[in-house]
Amino acid sequence: MEYKRLGDYIREVNVRNRDEKVTKLVGLTIDKAFIPSVANVIGTDLSTYKVIRREQFACSLMQVSRDGKMPVAMFEEDEAIMSPAYPMFEVIDKTLLLPKYLMMWFSRSEFDREASYYAVGGVRGSLTWEDFCNMRLPIPSIERQREIVKEYETLSCRISLNEQMIQKLEATAQALYRKMFVDGIDKENLPEGWRIETLKDVATLKAGGDKPIDFSEEKTESYNIPVYANGIENKGIFGYTTKPVIKAKSITISARGTIGYCFLRKRPYVPIVRLVVIIPQDEIMAQYLYYYLDSSNIKGSGSVQSQLTVPDMEGKDIIIPPHQLVQNFNDEVEVIDKAIEIREQENIKLTELQSLLLAKMGQ
């Protein structure tokens, strides 16, 4: 397939918010997505900001070689404003090149590698607009572009539906926890068979360690043990290693920055810095403790930067229900967890299909 010069199909856009009618401010992430901006714009002259509209693109050409990715995304809402530092562009003729097809091309890992290669010689690893426009891509017939986009969007739609169902299932499990262990329960007058313990009485607590020496950012046949760090992106996965540190079912809690994010870890893993690990003495309590801690208002200590420590957590009071009630809860949640796992595994396969489809665009 013949490759065409990108710059022959796009043109720069530079519309300013002169009348300040547009107030929605967005930013661009390295993962090629628009997000609401958290910048403090009090006292800022928003009339100098750029207006972006549906099916227009924004990008960042700075430090592309350092990051190994080029932030670029197609705007899918009506309009918003962005910092004037972002170059913006649009497709010149949509009967020749579909904006959605172009965005698919930008989503390819091969595109990021090529952009990084051209950026190596730029100032601070930045890509010039000229080099960006000189990049090439295959442009099949508009009919074929529509077919490719439709295939990709069908997969995206299925992934989105699965994510919505996962959220509903997770909410169902939360509702079940509240019904069995929260609603109508008075901490000062517990039902018969219930008791209060400290967390250290029912679990072993550890702090996350250093990043393992045998570490890989990508999962392989050998490097298949997840390494978890503080954060919620991708459920906290930082990378992969060859040997686990924690083998028992346990809970990790984010201990720095945004404190209190809890995850139930059911498979062997390695926790690293900024995590507190809670390993129940009785594995049957793992599911219950996860929901208990996740619904608690966990706060850290420290006068300069708030942080969560093992001593902070060890003295935390925990309401312990009767063993059989916890078992009944586990049995019901297990059904929900299996339904969630099926959809998560399906999404992994669907994402792999999307990657294959993106890869075929260059063939």
N, C-alpha and C positions, 0 to 999 in steps of 0.2 A: 504493500500500500504506500502511495506517495505521501510524504510528510510535507506539511505546509507551514510557513512562517507565522507564528502567533500574531505578530504585530500587524499583519495584513488583514486581520479579522477583528481586532479590538481597537478602541480609541479611548483616550483618557477622558475622565469626567471631573469637572471642577465647579460644582454649583455650590455657592455659599449661602448660608442661612441669614441673608441680609435683613429680612423682615422679622427674624427670630420667631417665626410661626411654628417651626418644628422644635419640640422640647425633649423628645425621647433621645437619650444619649446612649450609644452602644460602643463596645470595644470589640477587639478581635483577638481570639486565643490562638496559641500555637497549634491547637488541634483543629484549626480551620472552622471555627464556629463563632457566631456573634453572641455576645453576652451583654446584659445591662451594665453600663459603666459604673464603677464605684468611686470614680474620681470626684474630688471636691471641686465643684465648679462655681462656688459662691464668689461673686465678684469677677467671674470670667466673662469675657465678651463672646457670647455664643454666636454672634453674627458672623464671626470669622470661621466658624466650624463648617465642615462640608456636609452636604445633604446626600444621602444615599437612598436610592429607590429600588423597587422590586426588580429583580434580575440584573442588578448592577453588582459589580464586584469591588471589594476592598482588599488590600494586601499590605504586607509589611516587607520591605526589602532589606531591613536591617539585620545583621548578625545571622544570616541564613546559614552560612557554613558552620558557625559555632553550634547552632541549635540542631542542624541536620534536617530542618524542616522549614518550609516557607509558609507562613500564615497567609492564607488567601481563602476567601469564602464568597459565595453568592448570597445576596440579601433576598429574603423570601417574604418580607412583610411590606407594608405600603411605603413607609419612609422613616428615616431616623437621621440623627446627626452624629458625626464622628470627628475626632481630632483632625486638624488639617495636615497632620504628619502622615496620614494614611493615603497612599496613592489609590485612586479609584478609576475604574474603567468599565466599559460595557461592550457587548458584541455589536458590531456595526450593522450586520445584516443577519437577522434571525432565520431567514430562509436558507442561509448557507451554513450557519453554525448555531446549534441550540445552546443557550446558556447552561442548561442542565447537563448537557453532554460535556461542555467545557469544564464544569465543576467536577464531573467524574474524572476527567483527565488530571485535574489538579489534586485529586484525592489519591492518586497512585503514589506508592512509595518510590517508584522509578522517577517520577517527576521531582520529588524532593531531593533525590540523590543528584539528579542533573542540575537542579537549581543550586545545590550546595557546591557542586563542582565549579560552576561558573562564578560563584561568589567568593571562592578562595582568593582570587586576586584582587578583590574589591577592598575598599577601606573598611577595616574592622570586620572583614568577612561578609560585607554587604553585597547585594546583587544590584547592579545598575538597571535602570528602566530599559536601556537599550539592549542589554544582554537578555533581559526577561522577554522583550519583544522578539528577539532573534531565536528564541527557543522554538522548536518545531513539534507538531503533533499531526496525527493522521486525521483527516476530515472526510469521512465517507459521505455517501448521499444523505440528504436530510431524512429520507425514509428509513435508512439504516440507523441513523442517529436516534430517531424516535423509538425504534425497536430496542436498541441498547438501553436507552433511558427507561423504557417501560419495564424491561427485565430487572433492572437495578431497583426501580421504585417498588416493584412487586415484592422483592426481597426486603426492602426497607419497611414496607407496610407490615409485613408479617413479623418482623423484628419488633416494630412499635406495638403491635397488638399483643405480642408475648410479654413485652415490658409492662404494658398496662395490666395484663392479667396477673403478672408477678406482684405488682403493687397491690392489687385487690386481695390476693392470697395472703400477702404479708399483713395487710390490714385485718384480715379475718383472724389470723393467728394472734395479733395484738388484742383484738376484741375478745377472743377466747381467754387469753391470759387475764384480762381485766375482770371478766365475768367470774373466773374461778378463784382469783387471788387478790382482787382489789376492791371490787364493788361490795359494799356492806361490811368490809373488814375494818375493825377498830383496833389500831395498834395498841391502845391502852387496855383493851378488853378482848383479847384474842379468843377465838373459838377453842374448844377442847382439842388437845393434840397439836396445837400450833405453839411455836416458841420463837424467841428472839435470840440470835447468836451474832457474834461479830464475824466479819468475812474471813478473818484468819482462823476462826474455829472450824470453818467448813471448806476452806480452800487454801492452796499454796499459791503465794503471789511472787512474781518475778518481774524484773525490769528487762526490757529488750536490750540486746547486746550490740556489738559492732557488726558491720556488714561482713559476711563470710568471705574468706579469701577466694574460694572456688565459687565465683559469682558470674552469672550471665543475665543480661537484660532480656534475652529471648529464651523461651522454653524450648528445650531439646530433649532427646531421648535420655541423655545423662543428667542434664540440668532440669529436673522436673519437680523439685521441692520448692514451693513458693516461699519467698522472703517477703515478710510484711513489714511495712513502716507506717508511721503516722499519716493519716489522711483517709479520705473516703473515695477518691478516684479509683476506679477498678477494684473497689473493695479493699484498698490498701496494698495491693501487690506492688512491690518495688522491683522484683526480679526473681531469679531462680537459682538454686544451688543443688548440691548433690546429696547432702546429708541433713536430716532434720534435727532440730534441737528440742522441739516440743512434739511429743507423739500422742499425748492424751487429748481427748476432747476438751477444749478450753475456750476462754473468752479473752479477746484483746481490747484494750481501751486506749484511745488516743490520749497522750499525756502532755502534749505541748500544743501551743497555738489554740485551735478550736478543741477544747478538752471535752471528753465524754463520749466520743463516737465508739460504739460497741459493735463487735462482730463475733459471732459464734464460729469457732474454727473446729471443723469435724475431722480434718485430715492432718497428717504430720506437716510441720512448717518450721520456719526460723523467724523469730521476732527480732527486730533491730531497734535502734534508739527511738525514743519518744513513744514507746508503748509500755503499758503495764499488762502483764499476762496473769490471768486468774485460772488456776487448774483445780477444779472441784475434787475434794477427797473422794466423793461418791459421784461417779460419772452420771448417774441418773439425775443429778441436780444441775447438770450443765445447761440444759435448755431453760429451766426455770430461772437460774441465776442470770442468764443472758437477758431474758425479758425483764427481770427485776432491775438489773443495773441499767439497761437501756432506757427504762422509764423513770429512772432516778435523776435527780438534778445534781450530777456529779461536778464538784468544783475542785480546783487545785489550790495550791498555796504558793507563796512567793511574793515579795513586795515589788520586784522589778518586772519580772516576766512570769505570769502565772504558769504553773506546771503541776502535774499530778505525779505523786510519788507513791512507792509501795507503802510506806507508813501511813500516808493519807488514806489509803484504801483498807488497810488491815483492820482499822478500828471501826469501819463502817458497820452499822447495825443492819442485819438481814433477818427478815421474817421467814421462818422455815415452816412450811405447811406439813401435814402428815405425808409420809412416804407414799402411800397408796394414791393420794390425790395428785401428787407430782407425777406418778407413773401414768395415771389416767390422762393427765395433760400431755405427757410425752406421746402417748399413743395417738391422740387426736392430732397433735401438731406434726407427727411423722407423716401422716397422710397428706397434710398441706405441704410439707417440705418436699415430698416426692413429686407432687404436682409442680412445684416451683423448679425443682431440679430438671424435670423433663423439658420445661420451657427454656431454661437457661442453656441446656445442652443443645436444644434446637437452634437457639440464637447463635451459639458458637458455630454450628454447621452453616447457618444462613450467612453469617459474617464471612466464613471461609469461601462460600459461593460468590459473595460480593467481591472478595479479593481476586478470585479467579476471573470474574467478569472484567474487573479493572485491568488485570494483567493482559487479557486477550485484546484489549483495545490497542495495544502496541504491536500486535501481530499482523 
